[in-house]
């Protein structure tokens, strides 16, 4: 199969948030090239005797992504450029020039799978569906996931931050909670919530393909489809979706989305939560922490916990009892 390759020139400062933006636009498998020095942790995971010499970090990063030959590349690139222009108001995105070339890879869509292997978060083992269970892991609390064409393996810091909070607030609940997963993607947070003991999940996402991935992953994890209801739409301004999702129905709302989505979404969250309910969110790059915190507080929720992992932030807030 032939693919159109696009190589975007940006900055190391912006590479994570630009990668997340591309994923939100449905672009998968972004390759990142930069000259950031390796950490000690990186070095420990490279099983080579002599590490390659890396030129001094010049602050430049290249992000390469691929679109199928028949894709509407003009529309996709227009969306990418629009997002980059908006992003430039709060982060140095650099030149943002995009080079185009053509490549061929008969199974490019599946090649990324070799980089996704089993890992643990607390006592939870998250395993890709195509990997065999190791004998020593046979008795572990396990979740199987195949992102398919959706975003979300669980390995990204933002997802891990949300999972840690779900563990804390579901296992600590007096009764099985009802959970709303905004931007459900592959369904990983919905599945984690159900496996931890949630009695019901409702999910929303802008991408209809996410509904397929979520349903498939629920089946893989032997979860009754009746436990989950999923809708396509934007909770921020879609009043019909807000009605379908419900009012004061949820013990927990979880959203692993970018900060610039959480901020305008914050005002509609309190109406979704029961009194005493929790809003767990991540996808927040560290320099946007205060802005998101202020938006959540302005919506009437009390911020009770802030956690960091790498450059990413989790903010957990609560709807106080009147």
C-alpha positions in Angstrom: 0.0 0.0 0.0 1.3 3.5 -0.8 1.2 6.2 1.8 1.8 10.0 1.7 4.4 10.9 4.3 4.4 14.3 5.9 7.3 15.6 8.0 6.4 18.6 10.2 9.2 20.8 11.6 8.4 22.0 15.1 10.2 22.4 18.5 11.1 20.0 21.2 9.1 22.2 23.6 6.0 21.6 21.5 6.5 18.0 20.3 4.4 16.3 22.9 1.4 18.6 22.6 1.6 18.6 18.8 1.7 14.8 18.8 -1.4 14.8 21.0 -3.1 17.2 18.7 -2.4 15.0 15.7 -3.8 12.0 17.5 -7.0 14.0 18.3 -7.3 14.7 14.5 -7.2 10.9 13.9 -3.6 10.8 12.7 -1.8 7.7 14.1 1.7 6.5 14.4 3.6 9.8 14.7 7.4 9.4 14.5 9.4 11.9 16.5 13.0 12.9 15.7 14.9 15.2 18.1 18.3 15.6 19.7 17.1 15.6 23.3 19.8 13.9 25.4 19.0 10.4 26.7 18.0 10.0 30.3 19.6 7.4 32.6 16.3 5.5 32.3 16.4 5.6 28.5 20.0 4.3 28.6 19.1 1.4 30.9 16.5 0.2 28.4 18.9 0.3 25.4 20.6 -3.1 25.4 23.7 -2.0 23.5 27.3 -1.7 24.6 28.1 1.7 23.0 25.4 4.3 22.8 25.2 6.3 19.5 26.6 9.8 19.6 23.9 12.5 19.5 24.5 16.0 18.3 23.8 18.9 20.8 20.1 19.6 21.3 19.1 22.5 19.0 15.5 22.6 20.1 14.2 21.4 16.8 11.9 18.3 16.4 10.5 16.6 13.3 7.2 14.8 13.5 6.4 12.5 10.7 3.0 11.1 10.0 1.4 9.1 7.2 -1.9 9.3 5.3 -3.3 6.8 2.9 -3.0 7.6 -0.8 -6.7 8.1 -1.2 -7.1 10.3 1.9 -8.2 13.9 1.6 -4.8 15.2 2.4 -5.7 18.8 1.7 -8.5 18.8 4.3 -6.3 17.0 6.9 -3.4 19.4 6.4 -5.7 22.4 6.6 -6.9 21.1 10.0 -3.3 20.5 11.2 -2.2 24.0 10.2 -5.3 25.6 11.8 -4.5 23.8 15.1 -0.9 24.8 14.9 -1.8 28.4 14.4 -4.0 28.4 17.5 -1.4 26.5 19.5 1.2 29.1 18.6 -0.5 31.6 20.9 0.7 29.6 24.0 3.6 27.5 22.9 6.6 27.9 20.6 5.7 25.6 17.7 8.6 26.7 15.5 8.6 26.9 11.7 5.7 24.4 11.2 6.9 23.7 7.6 5.6 20.4 6.3 7.5 18.3 3.7 5.6 15.7 1.7 6.9 12.5 0.2 5.6 9.1 -0.8 6.5 5.8 0.9 5.3 2.2 0.7 4.8 -0.2 3.5 2.5 -3.2 3.2 1.6 -3.3 6.9 2.5 0.1 8.2 -0.8 0.3 10.2 0.3 -2.7 12.3 4.1 -2.0 12.6 3.6 0.2 15.7 2.4 -2.9 17.6 6.0 -4.0 18.3 6.4 -1.0 20.5 3.4 -1.7 22.7 4.0 -4.5 25.2 2.5 -5.4 28.6 3.1 -3.1 31.5 1.6 -2.5 35.0 -0.1 0.4 36.8 -0.3 -0.4 40.4 -1.7 -4.0 40.6 -3.2 -3.8 37.1 -1.5 -5.6 34.2 -2.4 -4.0 30.8 -1.7 -6.3 28.0 -2.1 -5.9 24.2 -4.5 -8.5 22.8 -1.9 -9.9 20.4 0.6 -10.7 23.2 0.6 -14.1 25.0 0.1 -14.0 28.7 3.3 -14.9 30.6 3.0 -17.7 33.1 4.0 -15.4 36.0 1.2 -13.0 35.0 -1.6 -15.6 34.7 -3.2 -14.7 38.1 -2.8 -10.9 37.8 -5.7 -8.4 37.5 -5.5 -8.0 33.8 -7.0 -5.7 31.1 -6.5 -6.5 27.4 -6.5 -3.6 24.9 -6.3 -3.2 21.2 -6.4 0.5 20.2 -7.3 -0.4 16.7 -7.9 2.8 14.8 -8.5 4.8 18.0 -6.2 6.6 20.5 -5.3 4.9 23.8 -3.0 2.1 24.7 -2.7 3.2 28.3 1.0 3.7 28.1 0.9 7.5 27.8 1.5 9.4 31.0 -1.9 11.1 30.8 -3.8 7.8 30.7 -1.7 6.4 33.5 -2.5 9.4 35.7 -6.2 8.9 35.0 -6.0 5.2 35.8 -4.3 5.8 39.1 -7.1 8.2 40.1 -9.8 5.7 39.0 -8.2 3.1 41.2 -8.2 5.5 44.1 -11.7 6.8 43.8 -13.5 3.6 42.6 -11.8 1.3 45.1 -12.4 3.9 47.9 -16.2 4.3 47.0 -18.8 3.0 49.4 -21.0 1.9 46.5 -20.3 0.9 42.9 -20.0 4.2 41.1 -21.4 5.3 37.7 -18.7 6.8 35.4 -18.8 9.1 32.5 -15.8 8.8 30.1 -15.5 11.9 28.0 -13.3 11.3 24.9 -13.3 7.5 25.4 -11.0 6.7 22.5 -10.2 3.0 22.6 -12.3 2.6 25.7 -9.4 1.9 28.1 -10.6 4.2 30.9 -14.2 2.8 30.6 -12.9 -0.7 30.8 -10.6 0.0 33.7 -13.6 1.6 35.6 -15.8 -1.4 35.0 -13.1 -3.9 35.9 -12.5 -2.0 39.1 -16.1 -2.2 40.1 -18.1 0.6 38.4 -21.7 -0.5 37.9 -22.1 1.4 34.6 -20.1 3.6 32.2 -21.2 6.1 29.6 -18.7 7.3 27.0 -18.6 10.0 24.4 -16.1 10.7 21.6 -16.0 12.9 18.5 -14.9 9.9 16.4 -17.4 7.3 15.5 -14.6 4.7 15.0 -14.0 4.9 18.7 -17.3 3.3 19.3 -16.1 0.2 17.4 -12.8 0.0 19.3 -14.5 0.4 22.6 -17.1 -2.3 21.9 -14.4 -4.7 20.7 -12.2 -4.1 23.7 -15.2 -4.6 26.1 -15.8 -8.0 24.4 -12.1 -9.0 24.7 -12.3 -8.2 28.5 -15.5 -10.3 28.9 -17.6 -7.3 29.9 -21.4 -7.2 29.3 -22.2 -4.6 26.6 -25.2 -3.6 28.7 -22.8 -2.1 31.2 -21.7 0.6 28.7 -23.5 3.2 26.6 -21.5 5.2 24.1 -22.3 8.3 22.1 -20.7 10.2 19.2 -20.6 14.0 19.8 -19.1 17.0 21.5 -20.3 17.4 25.1 -19.2 21.1 25.2 -22.0 22.5 23.0 -24.2 19.5 21.9 -27.3 20.0 24.0 -28.9 16.9 22.7 -25.9 14.9 23.7 -26.0 16.5 27.1 -29.6 15.3 27.5 -28.7 11.8 26.5 -25.7 11.7 28.9 -27.9 12.9 31.7 -27.9 15.4 34.6 -26.5 14.8 38.1 -26.1 11.1 37.2 -22.4 10.4 37.7 -20.2 9.7 40.7 -17.1 10.1 38.5 -16.5 12.0 35.3 -13.1 11.2 33.7 -11.6 13.1 30.7 -8.2 12.4 29.2 -8.2 15.2 26.7 -6.1 18.3 25.9 -6.2 21.3 28.2 -7.7 23.5 25.4 -10.7 21.1 25.4 -11.0 20.7 29.2 -11.2 24.5 29.7 -14.4 25.1 27.6 -15.8 21.8 28.7 -15.5 22.6 32.5 -18.8 24.5 32.8 -20.9 21.5 31.7 -19.3 19.1 34.1 -21.0 20.1 37.4 -24.4 19.3 35.9 -23.3 15.8 35.0 -22.0 15.0 38.5 -23.9 14.0 41.6 -23.2 16.0 44.7 -19.9 14.8 46.1 -18.9 13.4 42.7 -15.4 13.6 41.3 -14.0 15.1 38.0 -10.8 13.3 37.1 -8.9 14.8 34.2 -5.5 14.8 32.4 -4.0 15.5 29.0 -2.9 18.7 30.6 0.7 19.9 29.6 2.4 21.3 32.7 2.4 25.0 31.6 -1.4 24.9 31.1 -2.0 23.6 34.7 -3.0 26.9 36.3 -5.3 27.8 33.4 -7.2 24.5 33.6 -7.3 24.7 37.4 -8.8 28.1 37.3 -11.4 27.0 34.7 -12.4 24.0 36.8 -12.8 26.2 39.9 -14.7 28.8 38.0 -17.2 26.1 37.0 -17.9 25.6 40.8 -15.8 22.5 41.5 -13.2 22.3 44.3 -9.8 21.1 43.2 -8.7 18.4 45.7 -5.7 16.9 44.1 -3.0 17.6 41.5 -0.5 15.0 40.3 2.4 15.2 37.8 4.0 12.6 35.6 6.7 13.8 33.3 5.4 17.0 31.6 1.8 16.0 32.2 -0.7 16.9 34.9 -3.8 15.3 36.5 -6.3 17.6 38.2 -9.0 15.9 40.3 -11.9 18.1 41.6 -15.1 17.5 43.5 -18.6 18.8 43.4 -19.3 19.9 46.9 -22.6 19.1 48.7 -24.9 22.1 48.9 
